[in-house]
Amino acid sequence: MSTLVKIKIDEKEYEVPRGRYLLAICQENGIPIPTLCHHESVEPWGGCRLCVVEFRKKRWDSWWTELATACLYPAEDGLCVWTRSEKVMKARRTILDLLLARCPGSEVITKIAAEHGVYQTSFAKREGEDNCILCGLCTRVCDRVGARAIATALRGALKEVSTPFGEPPPDCLGCLSCAHVCPTHTIGHTEADGKRTVWGRTFELVRCSGCGAASVTREQVEYAVRTKNLSPEYFVKCDACKRRESAATFAGLLFDERKGGEGPVGPTGSGPSHE
Amino acid sequence: MSNVLIVAPDRCIDCKKCELACSLHHAGSLDPDRGRIKVLNRGVEKGMPVVCLHCDEAACLIVCPVGAISRCDETDAVVLDETRCVRCKACLAACPFGNITEDRVDGRVLKCDLCEGAPMCAVFCPSGALVTRSGPRPLRSAP
């Protein structure tokens, strides 16, 4: 059994591995498919429904086609896919209409909707400040990172992404992965004076012992040391200071042997270590 | 067998062409800050190129929570898959040599990937401080 199968996308033939998801195939071949909830670091989810495509299987009658989310539909032999058919565009317009009603203030949604010819929603606009589309990407990435600090809470119209009991999350690492992957950039966070605030919790950033620069939280460092068995020494200094140190070490190793030492190393002028 | 990037700091003349070549190749702009290789000054016209060592037990690879950093089978390089990266900056903090940096312009994580086996820095190095040589990766199974 060959692992490569022949499929047709928009009347063009492709040879792809069996079981590969249609969205991945389209992205590899430069076929544009809009998506909001997809991220390579997590399994596909089919949350936003925006990547719907129309398809027909080999054994089906020629007039019988169906819609499915490309991110979750695996390739099989003889599959025919249309990514921009009338049926697909109609479904996408309806989804965008609903998304626009949910978060009228989102620039990302407004832009994609305008590209599909939806300039205003035909539904009642939701009142609220956030632009969450409940795609669940933040919670999935948080699970993947290992923190599992956030999840969707409640059901139906009240459903929301929340921390346990709506309080500052005890398991959060403050890594801001959720905020980075959020398709509508709605997860608010601030960073000032070596403190980072996200999900209502304030984190202390680890300051470099050399220059005071900070990039990760103490919780992130503790998590990495605890679960990945890395030396805490690695996290004491920032990347620039570590780079200077390693340059000085290598210079010391190299030039001590050959010429008995060289000039100062690094912009700060700290000399090579003569050990 | 794969290409090996060899760094010879005694030949480095601190011209920083490698930084420019790297940023042009990866970011599309001539901005040394966006390069994945850095040259530190160690005297007049003497530089010390600092670039990812592609460690056998790479701390960045171990610490990445989403598996975005992996070892490339073909080039033996430790590479970052930017589509998987969630920008938690754990690798940046974990690298013991400080060879992973952050792009000030768009916040991406910058990590040397040996340009899929043909490092641009070596192509543009005028003094022979950075050269590529084909052969097995040295120190691969050293204790």
Interface residues (C-beta under 8 A of the other chain):
Chain A: H39 E40 S41 V42 V141 R144 V145 G146 L173 C175 L176 S177 H180 V181 V206 S215 V216 Q220 V221 A224 K228 N229 L230 S231 E233 Y234 F235 K237 C238 D239 A240 C241 K242 R243 R244 E245 S246 A247 F250 A251 L254 F255 R258 E262 G263 P264 V265 G266 P267 P272
Chain B: P9 D10 K38 L40 N41 R42 G43 V44 K46 M48 V50 A59 I62 V63 P65 V66 G67 A68 D81 T83 R84 C85 V86 R87 C88 K89 A90 L92 A93 A94 C95 P96 F97 G98 N99 I100 T101 E102
